[in-house]
Amino acid sequence: MSDTQTYLENRPPTVAVLFLERVAATPNAEAYRYPVPAAGGRGATDDWKSLSWSQAAERVFAIAAGLISLGLEAEDRVALASNTRVEWILSDLGVMCAGGAVTTIYPSTNADESAFILADSESRVLIAEDAAQLAKARERRSDLPGLRHVVVLEAADAIAA
């Protein structure tokens, strides 16, 4: 048996499989704790919230179902342009559970570089954190013929822009 064949037969499960196994093993245990922004969105964090593994799975499955309903197919790329936040984690897992692949875009990346990453990765969907990330895609929309959908995490912020 070759080294490659041995590796393929003994490779570890995917992150999505590991996530699902964890949900099944400890559904009520705390999976994530995240800050709740202060009232009005300014200032220090007022409180922290927790998600159990089963609550996280519900959100992940909803994201995966939404992506599939948008036409995401196996191995299609989904770009994620967001700061680190619980929605980033859940979106990443949702993409994996839907069979897609994540392409990350740092939120500080400018519009030209963001457009290059979106085009080069052939991303079909962009999950944008807010109006600022959405604006980058809008600015270079004509250069992104493969981008079919944009999902905005902070929708109220994007609508106001």
C-alpha positions as CSV (number, residue, x, y, z in Angstrom):
1,M,0.0,0.0,0.0
2,S,1.4,3.4,-0.9
3,D,1.8,6.3,1.5
4,T,-0.9,8.2,-0.4
5,Q,-3.3,5.4,-0.2
6,T,-2.7,4.9,3.5
7,Y,-3.2,8.6,4.1
8,L,-6.5,8.7,2.2
9,E,-7.8,5.7,4.0
10,N,-6.9,7.0,7.4
11,R,-7.4,10.8,7.0
12,P,-9.2,12.6,9.8
13,P,-12.9,13.6,9.3
14,T,-13.7,17.1,8.1
15,V,-14.3,20.0,10.4
16,A,-18.1,19.7,9.5
17,V,-18.1,16.1,10.6
18,L,-16.2,16.9,13.9
19,F,-18.8,19.7,14.5
20,L,-21.7,17.3,14.0
21,E,-20.1,14.7,16.3
22,R,-19.6,17.3,19.0
23,V,-23.2,18.4,18.7
24,A,-24.4,14.8,19.1
25,A,-22.1,14.1,22.0
26,T,-22.7,17.3,24.1
27,P,-25.8,19.0,22.8
28,N,-26.5,21.0,26.0
29,A,-22.9,22.0,26.8
30,E,-21.8,25.6,26.1
31,A,-20.2,25.9,22.7
32,Y,-19.6,29.6,22.4
33,R,-19.8,32.7,24.6
34,Y,-19.9,36.0,22.8
35,P,-20.2,39.7,23.8
36,V,-23.5,41.5,23.4
37,P,-22.9,45.1,22.2
38,A,-23.9,47.9,24.5
39,A,-27.2,49.6,23.9
40,G,-27.0,51.8,20.9
41,G,-24.0,49.8,19.6
42,R,-21.4,52.1,21.3
43,G,-19.2,51.7,24.3
44,A,-18.2,48.6,26.3
45,T,-20.0,45.3,26.2
46,D,-23.0,45.1,28.4
47,D,-23.3,41.4,28.7
48,W,-22.2,38.0,27.4
49,K,-24.4,35.4,25.9
50,S,-23.9,31.7,25.4
51,L,-24.9,29.2,22.7
52,S,-25.1,25.5,23.4
53,W,-23.9,23.1,20.8
54,S,-27.5,22.3,19.8
55,Q,-28.3,26.0,19.5
56,A,-25.2,26.6,17.4
57,A,-26.2,23.6,15.3
58,E,-29.7,25.1,14.7
59,R,-28.1,28.3,13.4
60,V,-25.5,26.5,11.4
61,F,-28.1,24.3,9.7
62,A,-30.2,27.4,8.9
63,I,-27.2,29.0,7.3
64,A,-26.4,25.9,5.3
65,A,-30.0,25.6,4.2
66,G,-30.1,29.2,3.1
67,L,-26.9,28.8,1.1
68,I,-28.2,25.7,-0.6
69,S,-31.5,27.5,-1.4
70,L,-29.3,30.2,-3.1
71,G,-28.0,27.4,-5.3
72,L,-24.7,26.7,-3.5
73,E,-23.3,23.4,-4.8
74,A,-20.5,21.1,-3.5
75,E,-17.2,22.9,-3.4
76,D,-18.6,26.3,-4.5
77,R,-16.7,29.1,-2.8
78,V,-18.3,31.4,-0.3
79,A,-16.3,34.5,0.7
80,L,-16.6,35.7,4.3
81,A,-15.7,39.4,4.9
82,S,-16.2,40.1,8.6
83,N,-14.5,40.8,11.8
84,T,-14.2,38.0,14.3
85,R,-17.6,37.4,15.8
86,V,-19.8,34.5,16.6
87,E,-21.7,34.9,13.3
88,W,-18.4,34.5,11.5
89,I,-17.9,31.1,13.2
90,L,-21.4,30.0,12.5
91,S,-21.2,31.1,8.9
92,D,-18.0,29.3,8.4
93,L,-19.5,26.1,9.8
94,G,-22.7,26.6,7.7
95,V,-20.7,26.9,4.5
96,M,-18.8,23.6,5.4
97,C,-22.1,21.8,6.3
98,A,-23.6,22.9,3.0
99,G,-20.6,21.4,1.2
100,G,-19.0,24.7,0.2
101,A,-15.5,26.1,0.8
102,V,-14.8,29.4,2.6
103,T,-12.6,32.1,1.2
104,T,-11.8,34.7,3.8
105,I,-11.4,38.4,3.2
106,Y,-10.0,40.6,6.0
107,P,-12.4,43.4,6.8
108,S,-9.5,45.9,6.4
109,T,-8.9,44.7,2.8
110,N,-9.6,47.5,0.2
111,A,-12.2,47.2,-2.6
112,D,-9.7,46.4,-5.3
113,E,-8.1,43.6,-3.3
114,S,-11.5,42.3,-2.2
115,A,-12.6,42.2,-5.8
116,F,-9.5,40.3,-6.8
117,I,-10.0,37.7,-4.0
118,L,-13.7,37.3,-4.9
119,A,-12.9,36.9,-8.6
120,D,-9.8,34.7,-8.2
121,S,-11.6,32.3,-5.8
122,E,-14.7,32.3,-8.1
123,S,-16.8,33.0,-5.0
124,R,-20.5,32.5,-5.7
125,V,-21.7,34.1,-2.5
126,L,-20.3,36.8,-0.3
127,I,-21.2,37.0,3.4
128,A,-20.5,40.6,4.3
129,E,-20.5,41.8,7.8
130,D,-21.9,45.3,7.2
131,A,-22.5,48.2,4.9
132,A,-18.7,48.9,4.6
133,Q,-18.0,45.3,3.4
134,L,-21.0,45.5,1.1
135,A,-19.8,48.8,-0.4
136,K,-16.6,47.1,-1.5
137,A,-18.4,44.5,-3.6
138,R,-20.8,47.1,-5.0
139,E,-17.9,49.4,-6.0
140,R,-16.4,46.6,-8.1
141,R,-19.6,44.7,-9.1
142,S,-18.8,44.8,-12.8
143,D,-15.6,42.9,-12.1
144,L,-17.4,40.1,-10.3
145,P,-19.6,38.2,-12.9
146,G,-19.4,35.0,-10.8
147,L,-20.7,36.5,-7.7
148,R,-24.4,35.6,-7.5
149,H,-25.5,36.6,-4.0
150,V,-24.5,38.8,-1.1
151,V,-25.7,38.1,2.4
152,V,-25.2,40.9,5.0
153,L,-24.9,40.0,8.7
154,E,-25.8,43.6,9.8
155,A,-28.7,44.0,7.4
156,A,-30.1,47.1,9.0
157,D,-26.7,48.8,8.6
158,A,-26.6,47.8,5.0
159,I,-30.1,49.0,4.2
160,A,-29.3,52.4,5.7
161,A,-26.2,52.8,3.5
